[in-house]
């Protein structure tokens, strides 16, 4: 206990066996003072193919609900009011103007987007739970105060189905002035869609690639593979000139990059679970399990070095589940092709056949997102820039630079959508999708006459 606050639940990693096949599922289960929250475990088993980040965030949301109900169960006349106020507290926080919080939750106000997402996760769980209770013919009495955590969750499911209790956020952003208690001031997100979407500082990408992402002790070498930290240069290029998200780069296998007929590198990013490099071959999940004893990287916990998220981008091939990297300008694809060959020859450290991933550490282990971000921070500061989201120098800024470059070249919105692998909201656009050949022709036409200058052409040599 801390003051009057009690640890109401913990989240632990558990290997779950669901049948007699020997297959185990690693899931973040919730344990309360009454023991395992079994209804939530059942829910995760059903949704076990969701991404690891989704599972972790879902468990976090449910634990928030557990904490709030336990610390505030005696404050409301009806459970409905309690669940409604839980929703509002995600937005407003629980700390009063004088800094006090009798509930001991000490929640700070959340951004609207974050609060909305947490509520949606709880809504999915309670909707599912209400369906289970209907099927099992279980009765929930909303007039009787629950005595156990499972009963509280069941009651939350009842009110979610009957009164849509967790949808109170639809009015929580604009409450009646007399309704809410006074809380600590919060900053409400009022983004118009462009705020916070910073591109990498104009004119500094060459400096970052050729002078920032260098190897310690070889900063003055004229030999490309000695001077440059090629794996991090290649990852940065995939984002800045290919529009990839950082996490997508870490699902790349060696076999996914081949020279293309136009001199650029043909790069395919396969779905880490369903992707099939060969039409009738095994899926990526099957290959990872059978050859390497691994699981898709998005299923590892966020704290694991192997974790790499997956945001379900629009696929260029929906039968084999992969997306293509569309180089812009096209010359960047040529430079990537040159550097890729040097990387494989001189800098990709042997992995001992333990994994198939393209980018490795000096020990041969798969490169990590954390490791890349640390290298990027050092590189950014090495060329005299601050490392921050506001300055546009973090990894995701490169994806924004890619989109901005296309927009500045007056690319059609459909081209930009396809290049960034955004899924269409308007259903009619499904009839205007472009073929691979059309995409290459459009991007080749849009490419500026003077594009990225390869370090090889800038005076650096291949070496002996």
N, C-alpha and C positions, 0 to 999 in steps of 0.2 A: 504493500500500500504506500501511496505517496499522498500525504494529507488525507483527504476523504476519497481519493481516487483509487480504485482497485483495478488491477489488470484483469479485465473481463474475459479476454481471449488471447490466444497466441496462434500464430500461423506456422506450421511446420511442414517440411517436405516429407512426403510419404510415398513409398512404392506400393501401388495397389494391384492386387491380382484379382481379375474379374472372372476368370474361368480356369480350366485345367490345361490350358495350352502352354503355360509357362511364361507367357508374355506379361510384363508388368508395366504399369503406367505411373509415371512420376507426376504427382499433383500436390498443390499447396493446400493442405487440409486445415480446417479451423477447429481448435480444441478450446472449449469453454470450461468454466468451473464445474459444469455438469458432465464433462467428457466431450467426446467427438460430436461435432455438429453434423450428424449423419445425413440430414436432408441436403445440406450443401455439398457433401461429398458425392451423393447420388447425382446431384445436378452437374457437378464437374465431370463425372464419368460420362454422362450423356454428351457433354460438350467438350470432351477431351481433345478434339482436333482443332479447337480454337488455338490462337497463338498464345505463347507463354506470357507475353505482356498483358493480353486480355485476361488470362486467368489470375495473374498477380493483382491486377487492378480490381477485378471482380471480388476477390477475397478481401482486399483492402476496404472496398465499399461496404461489404457485409459486416465486417468488423466494426466499421464506424456506426452502423445501425445497432449492433449489439451494445456498443459502448453507450450510445445515446439512450437507448431504452432502459438500460440498467441504471444509469445515473439520473434519469428523469421520470421514472415510472410512477412516482407519487405526486407529480406536479400537475397532472391533467385529469379532468373528469372522465374522459373517454380515451381509449387507445387511439381512436381516429385522430384526435387532437395531437396526441403525442407523435404519431407518424408524420402528420402534416408539419409540425414544428421541427421535426428532424430534417425534413426537406429544406425548410427555410433557414435552418442553422448552418447548412452547408454554404449558403450564400452570405449570411450575415456574420458568421462566427458565433462564438459563445461568450466572448469577453465583453463586459459592460464598459461604459465610458470611463468609469472610475478604476478600470483595470481588474475588477473582481469577476470571478466566475464560480459560483457555488457548486456547479456541476463538476468542476475540476477537469473538464475536458480540454479547456484552453485552446479551442479551435480558432484559427485565424480565418478571416473571410476568404472565400475562394473566388477565383475568376469564374464568370458565368459559364464559360465553356467547360471548365473542369467540374463544376457542380452539376451541370446538366449531364455530363458523361457518367458521373458516379450514380446519379439518380436513375439513369437509363440501365445501368448494370444491375442495380437493386430491383428495378422493375422487371427485368428479364428473369431474375431468380424468383421473385415472388409470383409472377405470372405462371411460371413453370410449376411452382409449388402448389398453387391453387388448383391447377389441372390434376396434379397427383392426388390431392385430397378429394377431388370430385370422383376420380376413378376408384379410389379406395373407400369411398362412402364415409369418409371421416367427418365428424361434426365439430365445428369450431363455435364456441359460445363467446361472442364479442362482449358480453356483459360481465364475464368472469375474468378477473385479473390473472394473467398467466403466472405460473410458478417456475417454469423452466425455459431455457433459451429456445429449445425447439418449439415450444408452445408460442413464444413471442414471435418467432418467424412464421409460424402457421397463422397467427392472428394478423401479421403484416400482410400475408398473402390474401387473407379474407378481405381486408380493407382495400388492398390494391385492386382486387377484382370487382368489389361491390361499389367502391367510391373513388377509385383511381387516386388513392391517397398520395402516392409519390409524384403525381403530376401537378402538385401545387406550385411547382416552379414556374408554371405558365403565368401565374399572377404574382409570384414572389418578387420579381424584379421591379414591380410597380405596386407595392402594397399601399393600403389606405394608411395615411399618416398616423392615425390614432391606434392602429392595430399593433404595430411592432413595438417591442421594447427598444429602448435606446441602446445602441451597440457602438463599438469602436468604429470610427470612420473607415470606409473601405474604398478602394479605387475600382470603379466599375468599368469593365472592358467595353469600349465603344468603337471598336475597330471597324473601319469601312472596308476591310478586306485587304488593305495594302500596308497597314501599320505593322511593324515588326518583321516585314518580309524584306530584309536587307540583302542586297547583292554584295559580292566581294568588291572592295574598293577598285574603281575603274583604273585601268592602266597598271595594276600591280600584280597581275597573275603571273607574268613572266618572271618577275622578281621572286615570287613565292616558289615557283617550280624550280628555277635554275639556281637561285641563291639561298633560298630558305630551307628547302627540303634536301639538305646535304648531309653527308656522313661525317661524323666527328673525326677530325684528323686528316680529312681529305678535301677540305673546303677549297683548296687552291689547285687541285689536280685538274688537268685538261682532259682526262679520260672520263667519259660519261659514266661508265659502270663503277668507277672508283669514287667519283665526286658525289653523284646523286644517290639518295635513298630511294631507289627505283620503285619499290613496292608502294611507298606512300605517294610518290609522284604519279604513278599509274592510277591509284585510287582517286586522287584529287582530279585527275583528268577525266575520269569516268563521270565525276559529278559536274565539273565545270564545263566540259565540252560534250558530255553525253547525257546530262540531266538526271543521272541516277541519284537515288537517296543513298546516304552513307551505308545503311544496313544492307542494301541490295548488293553492294560491292563485295560483301563478305560471304555471299552465297555462291560466288564465282568459283568454278572448278578450272583446272588447267585446260581441259579439253574444250572448254566453252569459248576459247579465243582462237580464231584461225585467220590467216591472211585472206583478204578479200580481193576480188579481181580488179578493183579500182585502186589498189595500193593501200587501202585503209585496213584496219583490223575489224573483222566481223565478230562482234561480241554478243553472246546470248546469255541472258540471265534466266535460268530455269526456276520455276516454282520449287522451293526447297522440299516440298512433300510430293506433289503430283507431277512434277516435271519429268519428261521422257526424252532424253537425248536421241534415242533411236525409236522410230515409229512403233515397233512391236517389242521394244526392249523393256527392261525393268524401270520402275519409277525411281526418282532420287531417294525416296524413303527406303525402298527395298535395297538399293545399292549401298546406302550408308549403313544399314543394319547388317546385311549379309557380308559385305567386304571389310567393313571397318568397325562394326559394333557400335555405331553412333546413331543418333537421332537427328532430325532436321534442326538446324541451329536456332530457329525461332521457338523451339520447345524447351530449351535450356532456360533456367532462371536468369533474371537480369544481372545477378551478381556473378554468374558463371562467365569465364573468359570466352566460351564458345557462343554466347548468346548474340544473335543478330535478328532483329525484328523483321516482320514482313507485313506490308500494308495493303496487300492485294491489289497491285497496280493492274491497269488494263493490259492484257496480254496481246502480243502480236500474232501468236499462234495458240489458239484456244484448245486444239486437240492434243498438242504436245506440251502446252503450258510453259511458254517462254516469252520473254520480251526482248526486243532488239535495242541495242544502243545506236541512236541516230546521231552521228557526229556533226557538230556545228561549231566552227567551220569544218569543212571536210578535211582540210590539211591537218587538223588535230588528230583525225583517225590515222593519217599516215605516220605522224610522229609517234602516236601510241604504238603502232605496229613495230616501229624501229626499237622503241624502248622496251617493249614486251619481249622481243627476241634477246636483247641484252640482259634483261632481268632473269629470264629462264636459264641463260647460259652462265651468268656470273653471280647472281645474287639470290636466287631461290634456293634456300638451304634444304638439304635432303630431309624428307619427312619419314624415311624408313618404311614407306608404304602404309603408314598409320592413318592417313587421311588424304582426301583428294583436293583440298582447297588450294586456290591459286597463290594466295599471299601467306608467307610464313615468317616466323621470327627466326632469330639466329640459331635457336635450338631445333628448328624444323617444325615446331608446333604451329597450328593455325594462328594467323595474326588476329588480334582482337580489336574491337571498336575502341576500347579504352586506350590501347596502345597507339592506335592511329591518332586519336584526339590529343594525346600527350605530345606526339611528334609534331602535329599541326600547330599546337600552341607554341612550341619552341621555335618552329619555323617562322610563324607570324611575328613573334617578338624579335627574331633574329633580323628581320628586314625592317624593324622599326615601327610596327603596327601594334595596337592594343588587341588583345584576344578577347572578344566579347560578341555577343549576339547583336548588341546595339551598333557595334562598329562594322558588322557584316563580315567578320573574319572567322566565324565558326564553320563547321563542315557544311551545314545546310545552306549557307549563303551561296555556295557554288551552284546548287540546283537553281536558285533564284537568278543567278547570273546567266545561266543557260537560257532560262525562259525569257529573261529580259533581252538577251542578245537576239533571240528570234523575233521578239516584239519590235525591237529597234530596226530590224531588217524588214519590217512590214510583212512578216509571215502571216498567213491566214490563221484564224483562230483554230481551225480544224487541224492545221499542221502542228501548232503549238500543243494542242490537246494530245495528239498522237505522240509527239516527240517526248512529252513529259509523262506519257502513259496514264493520263487521267481518264477515268471512266465517264461516259456521257450521262448527263442528267436528262437531256431531252431525248426521248425515245426515237424521234424521227432521224436523228443523226446516225443511227445504226445503218441507214441506207446510203450514207455518204462516206463510209470508212474508206481509207486509201490502201492500195496494195503496197507491198514492199518496194516494188519498182517505182511506183509513183512517189513514194516518200523520198527515195534516193534522188530522183530527178528534181523534186522540189528543193531539197536541201542543197543539192549541187548548184542549182540556179541561184539560190539565195546567198551562197557563200561569198564573202568578200574576196576581191582579187588577191589581197595580201593578208594571209591568215597567220596561224601560229607558226613561228619559226622554230624549227627543231634545234636542240642544243648541238646536234651533230653538224648542222649547217652554220651554227654560230661560232664554230672554231674548235669545239670539243671533238675528240676523236674516239673511235671505237677501241683504241688500244691495240695491242699486238694480237 
